[in-house]
Amino acid sequence: MSIVVENEHLYAEFDGRTGAMTRLTGKDTGWDIQRRPELGLSFSMLLPLPDRRNNQINGNDQDAPQIERPDESSVVLTWRLLKDEHGGEHDITFKGRVELSDGQLAFTAELDNRSDYTIETVSWPCIGDFSRPAGTKKLESIWLYYNLMLRGEMFPNFLCQVGYWGVDYPTQISPSSSCGTPFYLVENGSEGLYMGYHDQPVSRMLLFTFQLKPGWEFTDTNRCGTVPTGDELYGEPVRIEFQAVHFPYCNAGEEQSLSPVVLAPYTGTWHKGVDHYKAWRQTWFRRPPMPEWVRQPHAWHQIHINSPEDELRCRYTDLVRYAEAARRHGVTAIQLVGWTTGGQDRGNPSHDIDPRLGTREELAAAIAKCQELGVRIVLFSKFTWADQSQPWYREEGGRHVARDCYGNPYPASGYQYQTWPQLAQINTRPLVPLCHASPALRELMVEEFKKMIDLRPDGTLCDESQHHYLANYCFDPDHGHRQPAYNHLGDRLLVDAFKEVSESVDPDFLYAGEGIYDQQFLAYHLSYFRSDGLDSNVLARYIDPQAGLMMAVCGYRDRNNINFALMYRMIVSHEPRLYKGELDEYPETVAYGGLMEALRRRYQDRLWDAEYRDVLGASVAVDGQPHKHYSVFVTPEGKRAVVVCNFDLENARHFRIDLTPGPSGDLVIVSPESPEPRACPGGEVELPARSVIVLIEG
């Protein structure tokens, strides 16, 4: 017996005996995503036993599920008394629900664990034969991480993203070190499949996983090889298996619900896939009130004044000199790094001042003087780690670190600074992840936060706020949280506790974070990160055209990165000498940055307040060939501005810009050096090396 749910966009079929999804077809193009019924999968679980960690429960091997049809667009499949792969029977009920709405197929589930063991993972949904669209020459995965778009190849080459020694088959998984992957796309440039984890607030880790079976046909390295092109290889079916792997850690006697995983085929470019996520995001996202100065175009200077190796670059009183330089160069804010005891990445999570740099009174007075000059001061902070080299760790901090299932702290990391022994990783100060799910730890962090806000800065930038290193779960039984606790659950609780303090001190206090994951924008005003180069795609900008995003600019003649910031509507953080230098050290970059900011302020309605649309609405050719370094902004009235960059270091190029559909008025161009509008008949322009122009639709 087959069970079918379908509408005009999607067809899904399930086997009545196993519950496996045997067909999944995008009807708009006829793409058979699950092509061969005999390879269909239902669910799987990891249920470790005392003498066998890898003990799997495979849904296809269970007795036939109970089937309910609440309506034609949904089906509920219930399995009871589950059997593991070695014949053991367990009092576990798994109820999986599949619901079709518009072009989306949503998978949810309920767990009732009456067994003696913990259900660590549940894979639901699963696609046993993830097929590519007919005629596909290249299949790629796309995901969001650190505000950027990352890509991975799945055909014709399949990259193994984990250690070859730990798997039987080449395996790809979404990043597990943060909450930064709320969706995955698999696409060929003209159509694809959206896979979204619609969990808000995020409650547990989920991985999107793919395995190539039986393996590569030809290998290039130990991590990459080709996908066999036939349906069989030596009698084994060739396929890619997809699993959405939840990590519920459902303990004996517990009941849990699994948040939705949504599958949705789409036609067109990756934008259509991301639009599924944007539509869901709009159902829950509410931007926190943002300080007015952050909402306007402006620039920062990040300056580092001390490291674990004791540079002691300047005293607190010298901060005024940096502010005077910022004022001269039109820079609005300074991020002060290394102001705490021991310098950056030493003494964490302490936010005491370093007496070698001055007194608290001197630092507070310097901050006030900078503010009088019109320069905002944002203090660097870090609450992710405990410095294992410090007495505090041995006396108290060790009780607050996240612990793994064996009772040990997660392996320590650390960062190397300045001296050759540190750079050779001989005397690195090890940093151990703290448990943010612990109420006691959060109370301690609030006390550290008070030390900072009592200095009356304009805000803080929380470094590494987007991850917990390897400590995604904490198993410490003495922390006052469930066993185990998802560490990211404490992220929002911690910032909310900070805001209870800052609201009475400064309602406009700025909360910035490093490369924050998307749900953190509910609490943070701004995300700071470093791009992966001029070919990077800042995917977070397409997801949220008005999100506060800031990027580092470090080069002494870094016009291209200034232009990149204009293209993606990002604030510039000036960081000469890798954020150890002063603004006067790189006059060309800071001056050009000022011209760019003046242009952005003059045309703020077109380049800042308008909606960023990536490349949608225009096409650009350079010397007759397609060009990719451009972006389109659209006003509420539908008027477009196209930012076109020539990143070539030496050569001028001839560009042709076409609006699609065509323009509704005259076309003019402006640039940082030439802000007065000039006619641009036909949308053609010669652009010098390392330059940018903006085509504006009248």
matplotlib code that plots the C-alpha trace (Angstrom):
import matplotlib.pyplot as plt

x = [0.0, 1.3, 0.4, 0.5, 0.5, 0.7, -0.3, 0.5, 4.1, 5.2, 4.5, 5.5, 4.9, 5.4, 5.4, 2.6, 4.6, 7.9, 6.9, 9.8, 9.6, 9.8, 9.2, 9.7, 9.2, 9.2, 6.3, 7.3, 10.2, 9.7, 12.8, 12.6, 14.6, 13.9, 14.0, 14.2, 11.5, 13.5, 16.1, 13.6, 14.2, 11.9, 13.9, 16.8, 17.9, 21.1, 20.4, 23.7, 23.9, 26.4, 28.4, 27.7, 27.9, 27.0, 23.6, 21.2, 17.5, 16.5, 12.9, 12.7, 13.3, 10.3, 6.8, 4.4, 3.6, 0.1, -1.1, -3.4, -4.6, -5.8, -6.4, -5.2, -2.2, -0.8, 0.1, 1.0, 3.2, 3.5, 6.0, 6.0, 8.3, 11.3, 13.9, 17.6, 19.8, 20.9, 17.5, 16.9, 13.4, 12.9, 9.8, 10.0, 7.3, 8.2, 5.4, 6.4, 4.1, 4.5, 2.5, 2.4, 1.6, 2.1, 5.4, 6.8, 6.9, 7.3, 8.5, 7.9, 7.9, 7.2, 9.4, 8.2, 11.1, 10.1, 13.3, 16.2, 18.5, 19.0, 18.0, 21.0, 20.1, 17.1, 17.3, 14.1, 13.5, 15.7, 16.1, 17.7, 18.3, 19.1, 19.1, 20.3, 18.0, 18.3, 21.1, 22.9, 26.6, 27.4, 25.5, 26.5, 25.4, 25.0, 24.7, 25.1, 28.0, 29.7, 27.4, 28.8, 27.7, 29.7, 29.6, 30.4, 30.5, 28.3, 28.6, 30.6, 33.1, 32.0, 34.1, 34.4, 34.3, 35.1, 38.1, 38.2, 39.3, 36.0, 33.4, 32.7, 31.5, 32.4, 30.4, 29.3, 27.8, 26.7, 28.9, 28.3, 30.3, 27.5, 23.9, 24.9, 23.2, 19.5, 19.1, 20.8, 20.4, 21.4, 21.2, 22.6, 22.2, 18.7, 16.8, 17.4, 16.0, 15.7, 16.1, 15.2, 15.5, 12.5, 13.3, 12.8, 14.2, 16.8, 16.5, 19.0, 21.6, 20.7, 23.0, 22.2, 24.2, 25.0, 26.8, 28.0, 27.4, 29.1, 31.9, 34.0, 34.7, 38.0, 39.9, 41.9, 42.9, 41.9, 39.1, 37.7, 36.7, 34.1, 30.5, 30.0, 27.8, 25.8, 23.1, 25.2, 28.8, 29.8, 26.2, 25.8, 23.3, 25.0, 23.2, 23.6, 21.8, 20.5, 19.6, 18.5, 20.0, 18.5, 20.3, 17.5, 19.4, 15.9, 16.6, 14.8, 11.3, 11.3, 9.0, 10.2, 9.1, 11.3, 11.1, 10.2, 12.5, 11.1, 11.9, 10.9, 12.0, 12.5, 13.3, 15.7, 18.9, 19.8, 17.8, 14.6, 15.8, 16.9, 13.5, 11.9, 14.0, 13.3, 9.5, 9.7, 12.0, 9.5, 7.0, 9.2, 11.9, 11.5, 14.5, 15.6, 15.6, 19.0, 21.0, 20.4, 24.1, 24.5, 21.6, 23.4, 26.4, 29.6, 33.0, 35.0, 38.6, 39.6, 42.7, 44.5, 46.5, 47.6, 48.0, 48.8, 52.5, 52.4, 52.9, 51.2, 51.0, 49.4, 47.9, 44.2, 44.8, 46.3, 42.8, 42.0, 44.7, 43.1, 39.8, 41.3, 42.7, 39.3, 37.6, 40.1, 39.4, 35.7, 35.6, 32.7, 33.6, 36.6, 36.6, 39.1, 40.6, 43.0, 41.9, 41.2, 43.7, 46.4, 45.3, 43.3, 42.6, 44.3, 42.4, 39.0, 36.3, 37.6, 36.7, 38.8, 41.1, 44.8, 46.6, 49.7, 47.6, 46.1, 43.2, 39.5, 39.0, 41.5, 39.8, 36.4, 37.6, 39.3, 36.0, 34.1, 36.6, 36.4, 32.6, 32.9, 34.9, 32.0, 33.8, 31.9, 33.9, 32.9, 34.7, 35.7, 34.4, 34.6, 32.4, 33.0, 36.1, 37.9, 41.7, 43.0, 46.4, 44.8, 44.3, 40.6, 40.2, 41.7, 39.9, 36.4, 36.2, 36.7, 33.2, 31.6, 33.1, 31.1, 31.8, 31.4, 29.6, 32.8, 32.9, 35.9, 36.1, 36.0, 39.5, 41.0, 42.0, 43.8, 45.4, 49.0, 50.3, 53.5, 56.4, 58.0, 57.3, 53.6, 53.5, 55.2, 52.3, 54.7, 53.3, 49.7, 47.3, 44.6, 41.0, 38.2, 34.6, 32.2, 28.7, 26.3, 23.3, 24.3, 22.4, 25.3, 27.7, 25.4, 25.2, 29.0, 29.1, 26.6, 29.0, 31.8, 29.5, 28.8, 32.6, 32.5, 29.3, 30.3, 32.9, 30.1, 31.1, 28.7, 28.5, 30.4, 31.5, 31.2, 34.0, 33.3, 29.7, 28.5, 30.1, 31.0, 33.9, 33.3, 31.0, 27.6, 26.2, 27.1, 26.7, 27.7, 25.1, 25.8, 25.0, 21.3, 20.3, 18.7, 21.1, 22.5, 21.9, 22.3, 24.9, 23.4, 20.2, 22.1, 23.2, 20.0, 19.5, 22.9, 22.4, 18.9, 20.5, 23.0, 20.2, 18.5, 21.6, 22.3, 18.7, 18.9, 22.4, 22.1, 19.0, 21.0, 23.8, 25.1, 25.4, 27.6, 28.9, 31.3, 29.8, 26.6, 24.2, 20.9, 18.7, 21.2, 19.9, 16.9, 19.2, 22.3, 22.4, 25.4, 27.5, 31.3, 33.3, 36.1, 35.3, 36.9, 38.0, 36.4, 34.7, 32.8, 29.0, 27.7, 24.6, 23.4, 22.9, 20.4, 18.6, 18.2, 18.8, 18.8, 20.9, 23.8, 26.9, 30.5, 33.7, 37.4, 39.6, 43.3, 45.3, 47.2, 45.7, 42.5, 40.1, 38.7, 37.6, 36.0, 34.1, 33.2, 31.7, 29.7, 28.4, 27.2, 26.0, 28.5, 30.1, 33.9, 36.1, 39.5, 42.3, 45.8, 48.6, 46.1, 44.3, 47.5, 48.1, 46.8, 44.6, 47.4, 49.4, 47.3, 46.0, 45.0, 42.5, 41.0, 40.6, 39.0, 36.7, 35.7, 34.7, 32.7, 30.9, 30.1, 28.7, 26.6, 25.2, 24.4, 22.5, 21.4, 17.9, 19.5, 22.5, 21.6, 17.8, 16.9, 16.5, 19.6, 18.7, 22.1, 22.2, 18.5, 17.2, 20.3, 22.9, 26.5, 29.0, 32.7, 34.4, 31.5, 31.7, 29.4, 30.6, 29.7, 31.0, 27.9, 24.8, 21.3, 19.4, 15.7, 13.7, 10.1, 9.1, 10.9, 13.9, 17.2, 20.8, 23.5, 26.9, 29.6, 33.1, 36.3, 38.5, 41.3, 44.5, 45.9, 43.5, 40.5, 37.5, 34.6, 31.2, 27.7, 24.9, 21.4, 18.4, 15.9, 13.2, 14.5, 14.8, 11.8, 13.7, 17.1, 20.3, 23.1, 26.3, 28.1, 31.2, 33.2, 35.5, 32.8, 29.6, 27.8, 25.5, 26.6, 24.5, 25.1, 23.4, 23.0, 24.4, 28.0, 31.0, 34.8, 35.8, 39.5, 41.2, 40.2, 37.2, 33.4, 30.5, 26.8, 24.3, 21.1, 17.7, 15.9]
y = [0.0, 3.5, 6.8, 9.9, 13.6, 16.0, 19.3, 21.2, 21.7, 18.5, 14.8, 12.6, 8.9, 6.6, 2.9, 1.6, -1.3, 0.5, 4.1, 4.9, 7.9, 6.1, 9.0, 12.8, 14.8, 18.5, 18.7, 22.2, 20.6, 16.8, 16.4, 13.0, 13.9, 10.4, 8.4, 4.7, 3.4, 0.4, 2.8, 4.7, 5.3, 6.2, 7.1, 5.9, 6.4, 6.0, 4.2, 3.4, 0.4, -0.1, -2.5, -1.1, 2.6, 2.4, 0.7, 1.7, 1.5, 1.4, 2.4, 0.2, -2.9, -2.2, -3.6, -1.7, 1.7, 2.8, 5.2, 8.2, 10.6, 13.8, 15.2, 14.7, 16.9, 15.1, 11.7, 10.5, 7.4, 5.8, 3.0, 1.3, -1.2, -0.5, -3.1, -2.3, -3.8, -6.6, -7.8, -6.0, -4.6, -1.2, 0.5, 3.5, 5.2, 7.3, 9.3, 11.1, 13.7, 14.8, 17.8, 19.4, 23.1, 25.2, 23.9, 22.8, 19.4, 19.7, 16.8, 16.9, 14.1, 13.1, 10.8, 8.8, 7.0, 4.3, 2.3, 2.2, 4.1, 7.6, 8.3, 10.4, 11.1, 10.8, 11.0, 12.4, 13.0, 10.7, 10.5, 7.2, 8.1, 11.8, 12.2, 15.1, 16.8, 15.4, 16.9, 18.3, 18.9, 20.3, 19.9, 22.0, 22.5, 26.0, 27.1, 30.1, 30.3, 33.2, 35.5, 34.2, 31.8, 28.6, 26.0, 22.4, 20.2, 17.0, 16.1, 15.3, 15.4, 14.6, 16.0, 14.1, 16.7, 14.4, 12.2, 9.3, 7.1, 7.6, 6.7, 3.9, 6.3, 9.8, 12.1, 15.7, 17.4, 21.0, 22.8, 21.6, 24.2, 26.8, 27.5, 29.1, 26.6, 27.0, 25.8, 23.9, 24.2, 21.6, 23.0, 23.1, 26.8, 26.6, 24.5, 23.0, 21.7, 23.8, 22.0, 24.2, 23.7, 25.7, 25.8, 29.1, 29.5, 27.0, 24.1, 21.5, 20.8, 19.5, 18.3, 18.1, 15.0, 13.3, 10.1, 8.7, 5.0, 2.6, 5.2, 7.1, 5.7, 7.6, 9.5, 12.6, 12.8, 11.1, 13.7, 13.9, 11.7, 11.3, 10.1, 6.9, 7.8, 4.6, 3.3, 0.3, -0.3, -4.0, -4.9, -2.1, 0.7, 4.0, 6.7, 9.7, 9.3, 12.4, 12.5, 15.4, 14.3, 15.7, 15.5, 15.3, 13.3, 12.0, 10.3, 7.3, 8.2, 11.5, 12.7, 15.2, 16.8, 17.4, 20.8, 21.0, 20.1, 21.5, 20.3, 22.5, 22.2, 25.5, 26.7, 29.5, 30.6, 30.1, 33.2, 31.2, 28.7, 31.3, 33.0, 30.0, 30.7, 34.5, 33.8, 31.7, 34.2, 36.9, 35.0, 35.4, 38.0, 41.3, 43.7, 45.1, 48.9, 50.0, 53.0, 55.8, 56.3, 52.7, 52.9, 55.6, 55.1, 55.4, 53.8, 52.3, 51.9, 48.7, 49.1, 46.4, 47.7, 44.5, 40.8, 37.8, 38.5, 42.0, 44.6, 47.3, 49.5, 52.5, 53.7, 54.3, 58.0, 57.7, 56.6, 60.3, 60.5, 57.7, 59.6, 62.8, 60.9, 59.3, 62.7, 64.0, 61.1, 61.1, 57.8, 57.5, 54.7, 53.0, 49.3, 49.0, 45.5, 44.2, 46.7, 43.9, 42.4, 40.4, 41.6, 40.0, 36.2, 36.1, 36.0, 35.2, 35.7, 38.5, 42.1, 43.8, 46.6, 46.1, 48.3, 48.4, 50.5, 52.8, 53.0, 52.5, 56.2, 57.0, 54.7, 56.0, 59.6, 58.8, 57.2, 60.3, 62.6, 60.6, 60.9, 64.6, 64.6, 62.9, 59.5, 56.4, 53.9, 50.2, 47.8, 44.4, 41.6, 37.8, 35.4, 32.1, 30.9, 30.4, 30.8, 27.5, 29.2, 31.5, 30.9, 31.6, 28.5, 26.3, 28.0, 28.4, 28.5, 24.8, 24.3, 26.3, 24.9, 22.7, 19.0, 16.1, 12.8, 11.4, 14.3, 16.1, 19.7, 19.9, 20.1, 23.5, 25.8, 29.1, 31.8, 32.7, 36.3, 38.2, 36.2, 33.2, 30.8, 31.7, 31.5, 28.1, 27.1, 26.4, 28.7, 29.3, 30.0, 27.3, 28.5, 26.1, 26.5, 27.7, 26.4, 29.1, 26.8, 27.1, 29.7, 30.1, 30.8, 33.4, 35.2, 35.3, 36.7, 39.4, 40.6, 40.8, 42.7, 45.2, 46.0, 47.0, 49.0, 50.9, 52.5, 54.0, 53.0, 53.2, 49.5, 46.2, 43.8, 40.2, 38.3, 34.7, 35.0, 32.8, 29.5, 27.3, 25.6, 21.8, 22.3, 22.2, 20.1, 20.1, 16.9, 18.4, 17.2, 20.0, 23.0, 23.1, 22.3, 19.3, 16.4, 17.2, 20.9, 22.5, 25.2, 27.6, 27.8, 30.1, 32.6, 34.6, 34.2, 35.7, 38.8, 39.3, 39.3, 41.9, 44.0, 44.1, 45.8, 48.1, 49.3, 51.4, 52.7, 53.4, 52.4, 52.9, 50.6, 48.8, 45.0, 43.7, 40.2, 38.4, 36.6, 36.0, 33.3, 34.5, 34.1, 36.2, 39.2, 39.1, 40.5, 41.9, 45.0, 44.4, 41.5, 41.9, 39.5, 39.2, 38.2, 35.3, 37.6, 39.7, 36.7, 36.1, 36.3, 37.9, 35.7, 37.4, 40.6, 38.9, 37.3, 40.6, 43.8, 46.0, 43.9, 45.6, 44.1, 45.3, 44.0, 44.5, 46.4, 46.0, 47.0, 50.1, 50.7, 48.8, 50.5, 47.2, 46.2, 49.6, 49.1, 45.6, 47.1, 49.6, 46.7, 44.8, 47.7, 47.1, 49.3, 49.5, 48.6, 50.2, 47.9, 48.9, 46.6, 43.9, 46.1, 47.0, 50.3, 53.8, 55.5, 57.9, 54.9, 54.2, 57.5, 56.3, 53.7, 55.8, 58.8, 56.7, 55.2, 58.7, 59.4, 56.2, 57.1, 60.6, 59.0, 56.6, 59.4, 61.6, 58.8, 57.1, 56.4, 54.4, 52.8, 52.3, 52.5, 50.7, 46.9, 44.9, 42.3, 40.8, 40.7, 40.5, 43.2, 43.8, 42.1, 43.3, 42.4, 43.4, 43.4, 41.4, 38.7, 38.2, 40.1, 39.0, 41.8, 44.0, 44.4, 45.9, 48.1, 48.8, 51.6, 51.1, 52.8, 50.2, 52.5, 50.6, 51.5, 49.1, 49.1, 47.8, 47.0, 46.6, 44.6, 44.4, 45.8, 47.3, 47.4, 49.6, 47.7, 48.5, 47.6, 47.4, 47.5, 46.3, 46.7, 43.8, 44.8, 47.9, 51.4, 53.5, 56.8, 58.3, 56.6, 58.4, 57.3, 58.5, 57.3, 58.2, 60.5, 61.9, 62.1, 64.5, 62.6, 62.1, 60.8, 57.2, 56.5, 52.8, 51.9, 51.7, 53.0, 52.7, 51.9, 52.3, 49.6, 49.3, 51.5, 51.4, 53.2, 53.4, 53.4, 55.1, 54.7, 58.1]
z = [0.0, -0.9, 0.8, -1.3, -0.4, -3.3, -4.7, -7.9, -6.8, -5.0, -5.0, -2.1, -1.7, 1.4, 1.7, 3.9, 5.3, 6.1, 6.2, 3.9, 1.5, -1.8, -4.1, -3.9, -7.1, -7.8, -10.2, -11.6, -13.4, -12.9, -10.8, -9.1, -6.0, -4.5, -7.7, -6.9, -4.6, -3.4, -1.9, 0.2, 3.9, 6.8, 10.0, 12.1, 15.7, 17.7, 21.0, 22.6, 24.9, 27.8, 25.7, 22.2, 21.5, 17.8, 18.3, 15.5, 15.1, 11.4, 10.6, 7.6, 9.8, 12.1, 12.1, 9.9, 11.3, 12.3, 9.6, 10.1, 7.5, 9.2, 5.7, 2.2, 2.7, 5.7, 7.1, 10.6, 10.9, 14.4, 15.3, 18.7, 20.4, 18.2, 17.5, 17.1, 14.5, 16.8, 17.8, 21.0, 21.6, 23.3, 24.6, 22.3, 20.3, 17.4, 15.8, 12.6, 10.9, 7.3, 6.1, 2.7, 2.5, -0.7, -2.1, 1.3, 2.9, 6.7, 8.8, 12.6, 15.2, 18.8, 20.9, 23.9, 25.4, 28.0, 27.4, 29.8, 27.5, 25.9, 22.3, 21.3, 17.6, 15.3, 11.6, 10.1, 7.3, 5.2, 1.4, 0.4, -3.2, -3.4, -7.2, -9.3, -11.9, -15.4, -17.4, -14.3, -15.0, -11.5, -8.2, -5.3, -1.7, -0.3, 3.4, 5.7, 8.0, 9.7, 7.7, 4.4, 1.7, 1.7, -1.1, -1.4, -4.5, -4.7, -8.4, -10.4, -7.5, -3.9, -1.1, 2.1, 4.9, 7.8, 8.5, 6.1, 9.0, 10.8, 8.1, 5.7, 3.0, 1.8, 4.0, 4.0, 7.0, 7.8, 10.3, 13.8, 15.7, 15.9, 15.1, 11.9, 9.5, 9.6, 6.1, 3.3, -0.5, -3.0, -6.5, -10.1, -10.8, -12.3, -9.7, -6.3, -3.0, 0.1, 3.4, 6.3, 10.1, 11.3, 15.0, 16.9, 19.4, 18.5, 20.9, 19.8, 17.2, 13.8, 11.0, 7.3, 6.2, 2.9, 2.2, -1.1, -1.4, -2.1, -2.6, -5.1, -8.6, -9.0, -6.3, -6.4, -2.7, 0.5, 0.7, -2.8, -5.7, -8.4, -8.2, -10.2, -13.2, -13.4, -11.1, -10.0, -9.2, -8.8, -7.9, -5.3, -6.0, -6.5, -4.4, -2.2, 1.1, 2.9, 6.6, 8.8, 12.1, 15.3, 18.6, 21.2, 23.8, 24.9, 28.2, 29.6, 30.7, 28.6, 25.9, 23.3, 20.1, 17.0, 15.4, 11.7, 8.9, 5.7, 2.1, -0.8, -4.4, -6.3, -9.8, -10.5, -8.8, -5.2, -4.3, -4.7, -2.3, 0.3, -0.2, 1.6, 4.7, 4.4, 4.4, 7.5, 9.2, 8.7, 10.9, 14.0, 13.5, 15.3, 15.1, 18.5, 18.8, 17.4, 18.6, 16.1, 15.4, 14.4, 12.0, 9.9, 7.5, 9.4, 10.1, 13.0, 14.0, 15.9, 18.0, 20.0, 23.0, 24.8, 24.2, 26.5, 25.8, 27.4, 24.6, 26.8, 23.7, 25.3, 28.6, 29.0, 28.9, 25.4, 24.1, 23.6, 21.0, 19.0, 19.3, 18.0, 15.0, 14.4, 14.5, 11.9, 9.6, 10.0, 11.9, 14.3, 16.7, 18.2, 19.3, 22.1, 22.3, 25.0, 27.7, 30.3, 32.7, 30.9, 27.4, 24.7, 25.3, 28.7, 31.9, 30.3, 31.4, 33.6, 32.6, 35.1, 34.0, 33.7, 36.3, 34.2, 31.7, 34.3, 36.7, 36.3, 36.8, 34.1, 31.6, 32.5, 32.1, 28.8, 27.4, 28.5, 26.8, 23.6, 23.7, 24.1, 20.9, 19.2, 19.0, 20.3, 22.4, 22.1, 24.5, 23.3, 25.5, 25.6, 27.6, 25.7, 27.4, 30.7, 30.7, 32.1, 32.9, 35.6, 39.3, 38.9, 36.7, 39.4, 42.2, 40.8, 37.0, 36.5, 38.0, 35.2, 32.1, 29.8, 30.2, 27.8, 28.5, 30.1, 32.7, 31.1, 29.9, 26.2, 24.6, 25.1, 22.4, 22.5, 20.3, 19.7, 19.9, 19.0, 20.4, 18.6, 21.5, 21.3, 17.5, 17.7, 20.1, 23.0, 25.7, 24.3, 27.1, 26.8, 26.7, 27.9, 26.7, 29.5, 30.0, 29.0, 29.8, 33.5, 35.5, 37.9, 35.1, 33.6, 37.0, 37.1, 33.6, 34.5, 37.3, 34.7, 32.4, 35.1, 35.4, 31.8, 31.6, 34.8, 32.6, 30.5, 27.0, 24.1, 23.7, 23.6, 20.8, 22.1, 20.4, 19.5, 20.6, 17.8, 18.9, 21.9, 20.1, 20.5, 23.5, 21.8, 24.7, 28.4, 30.5, 33.9, 36.5, 38.9, 36.6, 37.2, 33.6, 31.9, 31.1, 28.7, 27.9, 24.5, 25.2, 22.7, 24.7, 27.1, 24.4, 24.3, 28.1, 28.7, 26.5, 28.0, 31.4, 30.2, 28.8, 32.2, 33.5, 30.6, 30.2, 33.4, 32.6, 28.9, 26.9, 23.6, 24.6, 21.5, 21.4, 18.7, 18.2, 15.9, 13.0, 14.9, 13.8, 12.4, 15.5, 17.5, 15.5, 17.8, 20.6, 18.9, 16.8, 14.7, 13.4, 12.8, 10.7, 8.2, 4.6, 2.8, -0.1, -2.8, -4.3, -1.0, -1.0, 2.2, 2.3, 5.6, 3.6, 1.2, 4.1, 6.0, 3.9, 7.0, 9.3, 11.0, 9.3, 9.7, 8.0, 8.6, 6.2, 6.8, 3.6, 3.1, -0.3, 0.3, -2.1, -3.2, 0.2, 0.7, -2.5, -1.4, 1.7, -0.4, -2.6, 0.5, 2.6, 5.3, 7.9, 7.6, 10.5, 9.8, 11.0, 9.8, 10.8, 11.6, 14.1, 15.9, 14.0, 13.9, 11.3, 10.3, 9.2, 6.1, 4.8, 1.4, 2.7, 5.4, 3.0, 0.3, 3.0, 3.8, 0.2, 0.1, 3.3, 1.9, -1.2, 0.8, 3.0, 0.0, -1.7, 1.5, 0.1, -2.7, -1.1, 2.6, 3.2, 0.0, -0.2, -1.1, -3.8, -4.6, -8.5, -9.0, -11.3, -13.4, -15.4, -15.9, -18.5, -18.6, -22.0, -23.3, -20.6, -17.6, -14.5, -11.0, -8.7, -8.5, -6.4, -6.8, -4.4, -4.8, -3.2, -2.1, -5.3, -7.3, -8.4, -8.7, -7.9, -9.2, -7.5, -9.9, -8.8, -10.8, -8.5, -11.1, -9.5, -12.7, -15.6, -16.5, -17.9, -20.0, -18.4, -19.8, -17.2, -18.2, -15.9, -16.1, -16.8, -18.5, -16.9, -16.2, -16.3, -17.1, -16.0, -14.2, -12.6, -9.5, -7.6, -4.5, -6.4, -8.6, -6.5, -8.9, -11.2, -14.8, -17.7, -18.6, -22.0, -22.7, -19.3, -20.6, -18.7, -18.5, -14.9, -13.7, -11.7, -8.1, -8.6, -8.2, -9.9, -9.0, -11.8, -10.6, -12.2, -12.4]

ax = plt.figure().add_subplot(projection="3d")
ax.plot(x, y, z, "-o")
ax.set_aspect("equal")
plt.show()
